[in-house]
Amino acid sequence: MTTTPSEALGWLATGVFVASYFFKRPAMLRTMQMCGAALWILYGLLIHAIPVVVANVLVFLAAAWTLSRSRLAAEGNHPAR
């Protein structure tokens, strides 16, 4: 069985996203979720699947927003809610 480059990217994205849940620190969890979402975005673009792209842009933005919000709270610049 031969794996295409786009399938390999999809499997890599799956692995990165699942692995993100094994990180104990929230910042690492969010960072890995962003990496996984970025890979899924590339995958969606390669296979021309706009719903995959849009869903993962939203995941990426949500992870980035919560990561930046928690970093600002840790620095005392903005309260986390």
C-alpha beads as a LAMMPS data file, in Angstrom:
LAMMPS data file: protein, C-alpha beads

81 atoms
80 bonds

1 atom types
1 bond types

-500.0 500.0 xlo xhi
-500.0 500.0 ylo yhi
-500.0 500.0 zlo zhi

Masses

1 110.0

Atoms # bond

1 1 1 0.000 0.000 0.000
2 1 1 1.400 3.370 -1.037
3 1 1 0.826 6.528 0.982
4 1 1 0.571 9.778 -0.949
5 1 1 2.284 12.917 0.342
6 1 1 -1.091 14.448 1.232
7 1 1 -2.102 11.314 3.177
8 1 1 1.238 11.370 5.014
9 1 1 0.600 15.008 5.931
10 1 1 -2.871 14.086 7.199
11 1 1 -1.446 11.320 9.372
12 1 1 1.255 13.649 10.696
13 1 1 -1.378 16.264 11.530
14 1 1 -3.412 13.614 13.343
15 1 1 -0.384 12.500 15.350
16 1 1 0.607 16.026 16.349
17 1 1 -2.918 16.964 17.374
18 1 1 -3.439 13.789 19.430
19 1 1 0.011 14.131 21.010
20 1 1 -0.892 17.652 22.148
21 1 1 -3.248 16.187 24.752
22 1 1 -0.356 14.475 26.523
23 1 1 1.283 17.773 27.454
24 1 1 0.612 18.830 31.036
25 1 1 1.439 22.509 30.627
26 1 1 -1.437 24.427 29.018
27 1 1 0.990 26.553 26.981
28 1 1 2.526 23.459 25.389
29 1 1 -0.920 21.986 24.773
30 1 1 -1.989 25.151 22.931
31 1 1 1.280 25.356 20.994
32 1 1 0.962 21.758 19.826
33 1 1 -2.700 22.309 18.943
34 1 1 -1.626 25.260 16.812
35 1 1 1.020 23.118 15.085
36 1 1 -1.498 20.354 14.442
37 1 1 -4.065 22.839 13.127
38 1 1 -1.451 24.389 10.819
39 1 1 -0.697 20.933 9.407
40 1 1 -4.432 20.273 8.960
41 1 1 -4.764 23.601 7.141
42 1 1 -2.007 22.566 4.732
43 1 1 -3.655 19.180 4.291
44 1 1 -7.025 20.802 3.590
45 1 1 -5.452 23.087 1.012
46 1 1 -3.722 20.155 -0.689
47 1 1 -6.922 18.154 -1.017
48 1 1 -9.069 21.233 -1.729
49 1 1 -11.277 20.670 1.333
50 1 1 -12.423 24.122 2.413
51 1 1 -14.356 22.838 5.491
52 1 1 -11.125 21.243 6.796
53 1 1 -9.267 24.514 6.225
54 1 1 -11.921 26.692 7.880
55 1 1 -12.369 24.380 10.881
56 1 1 -8.646 24.328 11.538
57 1 1 -8.189 28.061 11.034
58 1 1 -10.756 28.418 13.826
59 1 1 -8.909 25.875 16.003
60 1 1 -5.615 27.659 15.342
61 1 1 -7.081 31.061 16.218
62 1 1 -8.768 29.756 19.377
63 1 1 -5.541 28.122 20.561
64 1 1 -3.522 31.252 19.753
65 1 1 -6.026 33.483 21.534
66 1 1 -6.116 31.374 24.706
67 1 1 -2.331 31.014 24.670
68 1 1 -1.770 34.757 24.359
69 1 1 -4.437 35.487 26.973
70 1 1 -2.815 33.127 29.473
71 1 1 0.639 34.574 28.787
72 1 1 -0.637 38.105 29.355
73 1 1 -2.278 36.997 32.606
74 1 1 0.956 35.358 33.746
75 1 1 2.769 38.636 33.124
76 1 1 0.112 40.515 35.078
77 1 1 -0.972 42.566 32.070
78 1 1 -4.427 41.115 31.535
79 1 1 -6.678 38.994 33.724
80 1 1 -7.456 35.479 32.503
81 1 1 -11.158 34.668 32.437

Bonds

1 1 1 2
2 1 2 3
3 1 3 4
4 1 4 5
5 1 5 6
6 1 6 7
7 1 7 8
8 1 8 9
9 1 9 10
10 1 10 11
11 1 11 12
12 1 12 13
13 1 13 14
14 1 14 15
15 1 15 16
16 1 16 17
17 1 17 18
18 1 18 19
19 1 19 20
20 1 20 21
21 1 21 22
22 1 22 23
23 1 23 24
24 1 24 25
25 1 25 26
26 1 26 27
27 1 27 28
28 1 28 29
29 1 29 30
30 1 30 31
31 1 31 32
32 1 32 33
33 1 33 34
34 1 34 35
35 1 35 36
36 1 36 37
37 1 37 38
38 1 38 39
39 1 39 40
40 1 40 41
41 1 41 42
42 1 42 43
43 1 43 44
44 1 44 45
45 1 45 46
46 1 46 47
47 1 47 48
48 1 48 49
49 1 49 50
50 1 50 51
51 1 51 52
52 1 52 53
53 1 53 54
54 1 54 55
55 1 55 56
56 1 56 57
57 1 57 58
58 1 58 59
59 1 59 60
60 1 60 61
61 1 61 62
62 1 62 63
63 1 63 64
64 1 64 65
65 1 65 66
66 1 66 67
67 1 67 68
68 1 68 69
69 1 69 70
70 1 70 71
71 1 71 72
72 1 72 73
73 1 73 74
74 1 74 75
75 1 75 76
76 1 76 77
77 1 77 78
78 1 78 79
79 1 79 80
80 1 80 81
